[in-house]
Amino acid sequence: MSLISFKDWSASRKAAIAASVTYALLLTGPGVYTPFFPLWLVERGFDARDMGLLLAIPMLMRVASAPFTWIGDGALGPRRTFLFMACCAAFGYAGLVFAEGFGAVAVSLAVAFLFSSAATPLLDAIVLSGVSRHGHKYGQIRQWGSLAWLVSGLAAGLLLKHLPITTVPPILAILAALTVFAGLALPDDRGRGHRMVRSQSLEGTAPPLLLMAVFVTGISCIQGAHAFLYSFGTMIWQNQGFSSFQIAELWAIGVVVETSVFLFGSNIAGALGPYRLILFGGLAGVLRWTLLGFAPSHGLAVAALQVMHGFTFACVHLATMGWIARFTRRPSARQGLVASAIGMGLTIGTVLAGQLYQLFSAHGYFAMAFIAALGIGLVMLASVFEARNQPQSPASGG
């Protein structure tokens, strides 16, 4: 059986298309934010320390957003909860257009990412519901988000060759507003809310608390190790002489491989199981961060390391979604908890990245390699725990 792939893919194509379009628009904002928002902060005069703090806010909001995702398991339903969160996020991005000074930027970022961070796991929960109810394939839907991330980054790179970097916040606000309109096409879950609450509270499976804690902590370390790249990768490449469009191309390379993993990786993921796939992605991360720590400046070398993003992020993300999909009780809440744990890892990594960049520049990647290795150890510990407690959990995939 595929990791998160079930039969009858065409049972509800309309829902799959709506989810694909919504994923695409939801991730266009990050496609612009990740490579170019740090440059906007530089243009506004923030130093590396302040940048580290500001760039940590989105990660911290992923942690704080968990209670909002729990609303999706209630009578309101995941769709209407998602639409509310996406709408609030759009107002937060709009606030960046008018923000002046550290405090105003921090508040606007907090509002934007508190609600957008809640929207993402809610959409994941909607899609995973389609996996089990309609036979959708998670990777085939999620790939459109990665493709949109790629196209938006390239388009922004071209656009910013002709427009000032100050246009980044308005672009983010417009993309967030479009996400709300796309979400209106998601399947209407009204009338199912109370039944969902009862079935998810009294039926289905859930992982033991210790297993959940160890697993998500390990995942947060492996994914959190990307924080240095997300925060200062663009600045390092810019200092090495790469143009804005070349930087966008470097980000795009990773997304192309990431998209390929989502599109074609389900069968491989199903064969390996979540734990082996996470081990593969984690080891790729250790290698990637170690090599980036030597500050390679040749375009082909950096591009080759960006190819590994498909392994260090996409393989781990796909395996994590597969691991979560095996447990059916309160799915929105579990999605939120996992997203919050990853957010905590990215928050700590981003705050640490600001200090590391000030002290060691690109050599700060070495610390990320250590964090990824720690995450591998924790996930492998979780696999041992699950194997020894098989009666309390569904069949292990790895």
SVG drawing of the C-alpha trace seen along z (x, -y; Angstrom):
<svg xmlns="http://www.w3.org/2000/svg" viewBox="-26 -54 61 60">
<polyline fill="none" stroke="black" stroke-width="0.4" points="0.0,0.0 1.2,-3.5 2.2,-5.6 -0.7,-8.1 -2.4,-6.8 -5.6,-5.0 -7.9,-3.6 -10.5,-5.4 -8.5,-8.6 -11.3,-10.0 -14.1,-9.7 -14.2,-13.4 -12.1,-15.2 -13.8,-18.6 -12.6,-18.5 -9.1,-17.5 -8.9,-20.4 -10.2,-22.9 -7.6,-21.7 -4.8,-21.8 -5.6,-25.4 -5.9,-26.4 -2.5,-24.8 -1.0,-26.6 -2.2,-30.1 -1.4,-29.4 2.2,-28.7 2.8,-31.5 3.3,-33.9 6.1,-31.8 7.6,-31.5 8.1,-35.3 8.7,-35.7 11.5,-33.1 14.0,-34.5 13.1,-38.2 11.6,-39.3 15.1,-39.2 16.2,-41.7 13.3,-43.9 14.4,-43.9 17.9,-44.8 16.5,-47.7 14.6,-48.9 17.9,-49.1 17.6,-46.1 20.8,-44.5 21.5,-40.7 20.3,-40.5 17.0,-42.2 16.5,-40.2 17.0,-37.0 14.4,-38.0 11.9,-39.2 12.4,-36.1 11.8,-33.9 8.3,-35.4 6.7,-33.3 8.2,-30.2 7.0,-31.1 3.5,-31.7 3.4,-28.2 3.8,-27.1 1.1,-29.5 -1.3,-28.6 -2.0,-25.0 -5.2,-25.9 -6.7,-27.6 -6.4,-24.3 -8.4,-22.5 -11.4,-24.6 -11.5,-22.7 -12.4,-19.5 -15.5,-21.2 -18.9,-22.2 -17.4,-25.0 -15.6,-22.5 -12.2,-22.6 -13.3,-24.5 -14.9,-27.5 -12.1,-27.6 -9.6,-27.6 -11.3,-30.5 -11.4,-32.6 -7.7,-32.0 -6.7,-32.8 -8.7,-36.0 -7.1,-37.2 -3.6,-36.3 -4.4,-38.6 -5.0,-41.5 -1.7,-40.8 0.2,-40.9 -1.5,-44.1 -0.3,-45.6 3.3,-45.1 2.7,-47.6 2.3,-50.4 4.5,-49.1 7.3,-51.4 9.9,-50.3 10.7,-47.0 7.5,-46.9 5.1,-47.5 6.8,-45.0 6.9,-42.4 3.1,-42.8 2.2,-42.6 4.3,-39.5 2.8,-37.9 -0.8,-38.5 0.0,-37.3 1.8,-34.1 -0.4,-33.2 -3.4,-32.7 -1.6,-31.5 0.2,-28.9 -3.1,-27.7 -4.5,-27.6 -1.8,-25.3 -2.5,-22.3 -6.2,-22.8 -5.8,-22.4 -3.6,-19.4 -6.4,-17.9 -8.9,-18.6 -6.7,-16.9 -5.9,-13.9 -9.7,-13.5 -10.0,-13.3 -7.2,-10.7 -9.2,-8.4 -12.7,-9.3 -12.2,-9.7 -8.9,-8.0 -7.0,-11.2 -3.2,-11.1 -1.7,-13.6 1.5,-14.1 -0.4,-14.8 -2.4,-17.6 0.5,-19.0 2.8,-19.2 0.8,-22.2 1.8,-24.1 5.4,-23.4 5.1,-24.4 3.4,-27.6 6.2,-28.3 8.7,-27.8 6.8,-30.0 6.2,-32.8 9.8,-32.9 11.0,-33.1 8.4,-35.6 9.3,-37.7 13.0,-37.5 12.2,-38.9 9.8,-41.5 12.3,-42.8 14.8,-43.5 12.5,-46.3 10.7,-47.2 12.1,-48.2 12.3,-45.6 9.6,-47.6 7.0,-46.0 7.4,-42.7 4.8,-43.3 2.0,-44.4 2.7,-41.3 2.3,-39.1 -1.0,-40.9 -2.5,-40.3 -1.5,-36.7 -3.0,-36.1 -6.3,-37.7 -6.4,-35.4 -6.0,-32.4 -9.2,-33.3 -11.1,-33.3 -9.6,-30.0 -10.6,-28.4 -14.3,-29.2 -14.2,-26.4 -13.2,-23.8 -15.9,-21.2 -18.5,-22.5 -18.4,-20.5 -21.4,-22.1 -23.7,-19.6 -20.8,-17.2 -19.3,-19.2 -21.1,-17.6 -20.8,-14.1 -17.1,-14.8 -16.6,-15.8 -18.3,-12.6 -16.6,-10.2 -13.2,-11.8 -13.6,-11.9 -14.9,-8.4 -13.6,-6.4 -10.4,-5.9 -6.8,-5.5 -4.3,-7.8 -0.6,-7.3 0.6,-6.9 1.6,-10.3 5.2,-9.4 5.5,-8.1 3.9,-11.3 6.2,-13.5 9.4,-11.8 8.4,-11.6 7.4,-15.2 10.4,-16.4 12.7,-14.5 10.8,-15.9 11.0,-19.4 14.8,-19.1 15.2,-17.7 12.9,-20.4 14.1,-23.1 17.6,-22.6 16.4,-24.4 16.2,-27.7 19.6,-28.9 19.1,-28.5 15.6,-30.1 16.9,-33.1 20.3,-33.8 20.7,-31.7 19.7,-34.6 22.1,-37.0 25.0,-34.6 24.4,-34.0 24.0,-37.8 27.3,-38.4 28.9,-35.8 27.8,-37.7 24.6,-35.9 22.0,-38.2 18.3,-38.3 17.3,-36.1 20.1,-33.6 19.1,-33.4 15.5,-32.7 16.8,-30.0 18.7,-28.4 15.5,-28.3 13.6,-27.0 16.0,-24.1 15.1,-22.7 11.4,-23.1 11.6,-21.3 13.1,-18.2 10.6,-18.7 7.7,-18.7 9.0,-15.6 9.2,-13.8 5.5,-14.7 4.5,-13.7 6.4,-10.4 7.4,-9.5 4.2,-7.9 5.1,-4.3 8.7,-4.6 7.4,-6.1 5.0,-3.3 7.7,-0.7 10.2,-2.3 7.6,-3.3 7.7,-6.6 10.7,-5.8 13.1,-4.7 12.1,-7.7 12.7,-10.1 16.1,-8.5 17.0,-9.0 15.9,-12.6 17.6,-13.3 20.9,-11.9 20.7,-13.9 20.2,-17.0 23.3,-16.2 25.3,-16.0 23.7,-19.1 24.3,-21.4 27.8,-20.1 28.8,-20.9 27.1,-24.3 29.1,-25.1 32.2,-25.1 30.6,-28.1 30.8,-26.9 30.5,-29.8 30.5,-28.0 27.1,-28.1 27.0,-24.4 28.1,-23.3 25.4,-25.4 22.8,-24.2 23.7,-20.5 23.2,-21.1 19.9,-22.8 18.8,-19.6 19.0,-17.9 16.1,-20.1 13.8,-17.5 15.2,-15.0 15.8,-17.0 12.3,-18.6 10.0,-16.8 10.8,-13.2 10.6,-14.1 7.3,-16.0 5.8,-13.2 6.7,-10.6 5.4,-12.8 2.0,-13.1 1.9,-9.4 2.7,-8.7 -0.1,-11.1 -2.6,-9.6 -2.4,-6.3 -4.1,-7.8 -7.7,-8.9 -8.8,-10.5 -9.0,-14.3 -6.9,-14.8 -7.0,-18.7 -5.7,-18.8 -2.9,-16.4 -1.9,-18.3 -1.8,-21.5 0.4,-19.9 2.9,-18.6 2.9,-22.0 3.5,-23.7 6.4,-21.3 8.0,-22.0 7.4,-25.7 9.1,-25.5 12.1,-23.8 12.3,-26.5 11.8,-29.3 14.8,-28.1 16.8,-27.5 16.0,-31.0 16.9,-32.8 20.1,-30.7 20.7,-31.4 20.9,-35.2 23.7,-34.7 25.5,-32.1 25.4,-34.3 26.9,-37.2 29.7,-35.1 30.4,-32.6 28.7,-33.7 28.1,-30.6 29.9,-28.3 26.8,-28.5 25.4,-25.6 27.6,-23.2 25.3,-23.7 22.3,-22.8 24.0,-19.5 24.2,-18.7 20.6,-19.5 19.5,-17.3 21.6,-14.4 19.9,-14.9 16.5,-14.7 17.4,-11.5 18.2,-9.9 14.9,-10.9 12.9,-9.6 14.7,-6.3 14.0,-6.1 10.3,-6.6 10.4,-3.8 11.8,-1.5 9.2,-2.6 6.4,-2.0 7.7,1.5 7.7,2.4 4.2,1.1 2.5,2.5 -0.8,3.4 -1.3,-0.3 -0.8,-1.6 -1.6,-0.7 0.7,1.4 4.1,-0.3 5.0,-1.5 8.7,-1.4"/>
</svg>
